[in-house]
Amino acid sequence: MLVDPGSPHAQPRTTADPTPNTRSQTGAESAPTPATAPRRRGRPNVLSREQVVDAATTIANEEGLDRLSFRALGARLGVAPMTVHRTIGGLDDLHAELVRRTVDEFTATFVWPDDWRSIVRVFACTFRDLMRTHPLVLESHSQRAPLASTESDAVVAKVVGALQQAGLPQREAMYAFFVVYDFVVGHAGVQVGRGDSEAGRPERHRVVGEILGEHSYDDRFTLGLDIITAGIEARVRTHGTATS
């Protein structure tokens, strides 16, 4: 039961009484107390760059860079699109931030061997894993610009330096790096582009099916890298013969 707090001598009334007593001790009519409206849960108006980049990475990897927008980010983070814009700046800045962070995270995993052949292989295999794990990197590279990051220059310098130590002139060592780089980008582009679609399987082509039976992207990549490495070795021997 409820008791009217306006009069200490008021008789109890049941909740079935539809007309509450609104008179005070003096008998004056008192205004009914308005009901308290439920508070609406407000959207947070402060985000960190880390939160935005994390959400953008997920959207770009799962749905593609074309689906990345302030509206999509706002919906995922539960904020207004303008809040995202204030936090990160323009979409071009966001794309650059995505690539920079993703590439830096992968380059931190490099464990460099001593032999130049192994250095080339570690670079190629790790770069391929980056492209396959984070399609946004491949898509951004194809549509916008080279993969620039805080650590990328150090990776390039390591591979080019190893090729120079093997015996290539500096200019050829730089181009040899690009040959490996282009091979990885092209291979990853084919594999990621076709995905797991049965219609995209290479062995669906009659000749491929007759010769290979079942096609393997891993075998294809390994053989391609072996051929490139053998070509670099031949080039190194040519320079060794010329200088001897």
C-alpha positions as CSV (number, residue, x, y, z in Angstrom):
1,M,0.0,0.0,0.0
2,L,1.0,3.6,-0.6
3,V,0.8,6.5,1.9
4,D,0.4,10.1,0.8
5,P,3.6,11.8,2.1
6,G,1.8,15.2,2.2
7,S,-0.1,14.4,5.5
8,P,1.2,12.4,8.4
9,H,-2.4,11.7,9.5
10,A,-3.6,10.6,6.1
11,Q,-5.3,7.3,6.0
12,P,-3.7,4.6,3.9
13,R,-5.1,4.1,0.4
14,T,-4.8,1.1,-1.8
15,T,-3.2,1.2,-5.2
16,A,-6.6,0.6,-6.7
17,D,-7.7,4.2,-5.9
18,P,-7.3,6.0,-9.2
19,T,-7.5,9.5,-7.6
20,P,-4.5,10.3,-5.4
21,N,-5.0,12.9,-2.6
22,T,-3.4,16.1,-3.8
23,R,-4.4,18.3,-0.8
24,S,-1.8,19.4,1.7
25,Q,-2.3,19.9,5.5
26,T,-3.6,23.4,4.8
27,G,-6.2,22.1,2.4
28,A,-4.7,23.8,-0.6
29,E,-4.5,21.9,-3.8
30,S,-0.9,20.8,-4.6
31,A,0.4,20.2,-8.0
32,P,1.0,16.5,-8.8
33,T,4.6,15.5,-9.0
34,P,5.5,14.8,-12.6
35,A,6.7,11.3,-13.4
36,T,10.5,11.1,-14.0
37,A,11.2,10.2,-17.6
38,P,13.6,7.3,-18.2
39,R,17.1,8.6,-19.1
40,R,18.2,8.0,-22.6
41,R,21.5,6.3,-23.0
42,G,23.7,8.9,-24.7
43,R,26.3,8.1,-27.3
44,P,29.9,8.5,-26.2
45,N,31.4,11.6,-27.8
46,V,35.0,10.7,-27.3
47,L,36.9,8.1,-29.2
48,S,40.6,7.2,-29.4
49,R,42.4,6.8,-32.7
50,E,43.1,3.2,-31.7
51,Q,39.4,2.4,-31.5
52,V,38.7,3.9,-34.9
53,V,41.6,2.1,-36.6
54,D,40.6,-1.2,-35.0
55,A,37.1,-0.9,-36.2
56,A,38.2,0.3,-39.7
57,T,40.6,-2.7,-40.0
58,T,37.8,-5.1,-39.3
59,I,35.5,-3.5,-41.8
60,A,38.1,-3.2,-44.5
61,N,39.3,-6.8,-44.1
62,E,35.7,-8.3,-43.9
63,E,33.9,-6.0,-46.4
64,G,36.5,-4.2,-48.4
65,L,37.9,-0.6,-48.4
66,D,35.0,0.6,-50.5
67,R,32.6,-0.1,-47.6
68,L,34.7,1.9,-45.2
69,S,32.9,5.2,-44.4
70,F,32.2,7.4,-41.4
71,R,28.7,6.1,-41.3
72,A,29.8,2.5,-41.2
73,L,32.4,3.3,-38.5
74,G,29.9,5.2,-36.5
75,A,27.4,2.3,-36.6
76,R,30.1,-0.2,-35.5
77,L,31.4,2.0,-32.7
78,G,28.0,3.3,-31.6
79,V,28.7,7.0,-32.2
80,A,27.7,9.7,-34.6
81,P,29.7,9.8,-37.9
82,M,31.0,13.3,-37.1
83,T,32.6,11.9,-33.9
84,V,34.6,9.5,-36.0
85,H,35.6,12.4,-38.4
86,R,36.7,14.6,-35.5
87,T,38.8,11.7,-34.1
88,I,40.6,10.5,-37.3
89,G,40.4,13.2,-39.9
90,G,39.7,12.4,-43.5
91,L,39.3,8.9,-45.1
92,D,42.6,9.2,-46.9
93,D,44.3,9.7,-43.6
94,L,42.5,6.7,-42.2
95,H,43.5,4.5,-45.2
96,A,47.2,5.5,-44.7
97,E,46.9,4.8,-41.0
98,L,45.5,1.3,-41.6
99,V,48.2,0.4,-44.0
100,R,51.0,1.8,-41.9
101,R,49.9,0.1,-38.7
102,T,49.2,-3.3,-40.4
103,V,52.5,-3.3,-42.3
104,D,54.5,-2.3,-39.2
105,E,52.9,-5.1,-37.2
106,F,54.0,-7.6,-39.8
107,T,57.5,-6.2,-40.3
108,A,58.1,-6.6,-36.6
109,T,57.8,-10.4,-37.0
110,F,60.8,-10.6,-39.4
111,V,63.6,-12.9,-38.2
112,W,66.4,-12.4,-40.7
113,P,68.8,-15.2,-41.6
114,D,72.3,-14.7,-42.9
115,D,72.2,-16.1,-46.4
116,W,70.8,-13.8,-49.1
117,R,68.6,-16.5,-50.6
118,S,67.0,-17.1,-47.2
119,I,66.5,-13.4,-46.7
120,V,64.7,-13.1,-50.0
121,R,62.5,-16.1,-49.1
122,V,61.7,-14.8,-45.7
123,F,60.7,-11.4,-47.2
124,A,58.6,-13.0,-49.9
125,C,56.8,-15.5,-47.6
126,T,56.1,-12.9,-44.9
127,F,54.8,-10.4,-47.4
128,R,52.5,-13.0,-48.9
129,D,51.1,-13.8,-45.5
130,L,50.5,-10.1,-44.9
131,M,48.5,-9.8,-48.2
132,R,46.4,-12.9,-47.5
133,T,45.7,-12.2,-43.8
134,H,44.9,-8.5,-44.4
135,P,43.3,-8.1,-47.9
136,L,43.0,-4.3,-47.1
137,V,46.7,-4.0,-47.6
138,L,46.5,-5.6,-51.1
139,E,43.4,-3.5,-52.0
140,S,45.0,-0.3,-50.8
141,H,48.2,-1.1,-52.7
142,S,46.3,-1.8,-55.9
143,Q,44.0,1.3,-55.7
144,R,46.1,4.0,-54.0
145,A,49.8,3.9,-53.4
146,P,52.9,1.8,-52.5
147,L,53.0,0.3,-49.0
148,A,54.7,2.9,-46.9
149,S,55.1,2.5,-43.2
150,T,57.4,3.3,-40.4
151,E,59.5,0.1,-40.8
152,S,59.1,-0.5,-44.5
153,D,62.3,1.3,-45.5
154,A,64.3,-0.9,-43.1
155,V,62.9,-4.0,-44.8
156,V,63.7,-2.8,-48.3
157,A,67.2,-1.8,-47.2
158,K,67.8,-5.3,-45.6
159,V,66.8,-7.2,-48.8
160,V,68.6,-4.9,-51.2
161,G,71.7,-5.0,-49.0
162,A,71.7,-8.8,-49.0
163,L,71.4,-8.8,-52.9
164,Q,74.3,-6.4,-53.1
165,Q,76.4,-8.6,-50.8
166,A,75.6,-11.5,-53.1
167,G,77.2,-9.6,-55.9
168,L,74.6,-7.5,-57.7
169,P,75.3,-3.8,-58.4
170,Q,73.2,-1.5,-56.3
171,R,70.9,-0.6,-59.2
172,E,70.3,-4.2,-60.1
173,A,69.8,-5.2,-56.5
174,M,67.0,-2.6,-56.2
175,Y,65.3,-3.9,-59.3
176,A,65.7,-7.5,-58.2
177,F,63.9,-6.5,-55.0
178,F,61.0,-5.1,-57.1
179,V,60.9,-8.4,-59.2
180,V,60.3,-10.3,-56.0
181,Y,57.9,-7.7,-54.7
182,D,55.8,-7.7,-57.9
183,F,55.7,-11.5,-57.9
184,V,54.3,-11.6,-54.4
185,V,51.7,-8.9,-55.1
186,G,50.6,-10.5,-58.3
187,H,50.4,-14.0,-56.8
188,A,48.5,-12.8,-53.7
189,G,46.1,-10.7,-55.9
190,V,45.2,-13.8,-57.9
191,Q,44.7,-16.0,-54.8
192,V,42.8,-13.4,-52.7
193,G,40.7,-12.3,-55.7
194,R,39.5,-15.8,-56.5
195,G,39.0,-16.7,-52.9
196,D,37.5,-20.1,-52.1
197,S,35.1,-19.9,-55.0
198,E,34.8,-23.3,-56.8
199,A,34.4,-21.5,-60.1
200,G,37.8,-19.8,-59.6
201,R,39.7,-23.1,-59.2
202,P,42.5,-23.2,-61.8
203,E,42.0,-27.0,-62.3
204,R,38.6,-26.3,-63.8
205,H,40.6,-25.5,-67.0
206,R,40.9,-28.7,-68.9
207,V,44.7,-28.6,-69.5
208,V,45.4,-27.6,-65.8
209,G,43.3,-30.4,-64.6
210,E,44.9,-33.0,-66.9
211,I,48.4,-32.0,-65.9
212,L,48.1,-31.1,-62.2
213,G,45.0,-32.9,-61.1
214,E,44.5,-30.7,-58.0
215,H,46.1,-27.2,-58.1
216,S,48.0,-25.9,-55.1
217,Y,48.7,-22.1,-54.6
218,D,51.5,-23.0,-52.1
219,D,53.3,-25.2,-54.7
220,R,52.8,-22.5,-57.3
221,F,54.2,-19.8,-55.1
222,T,57.2,-21.9,-54.0
223,L,58.1,-22.8,-57.6
224,G,57.8,-19.2,-58.7
225,L,60.1,-18.1,-55.9
226,D,62.6,-20.8,-56.7
227,I,62.7,-19.7,-60.4
228,I,63.2,-16.0,-59.4
229,T,66.0,-17.0,-57.0
230,A,67.7,-19.1,-59.6
231,G,67.5,-16.1,-62.0
232,I,69.1,-13.9,-59.4
233,E,71.9,-16.5,-58.8
234,A,72.6,-16.6,-62.6
235,R,72.8,-12.8,-62.6
236,V,75.2,-12.8,-59.7
237,R,77.4,-15.4,-61.5
238,T,77.4,-13.1,-64.6
239,H,78.7,-10.2,-62.6
240,G,81.3,-12.5,-60.9
241,T,82.6,-13.6,-64.3
242,A,82.8,-10.1,-65.6
243,T,84.8,-8.9,-62.6
244,S,87.2,-11.9,-62.5
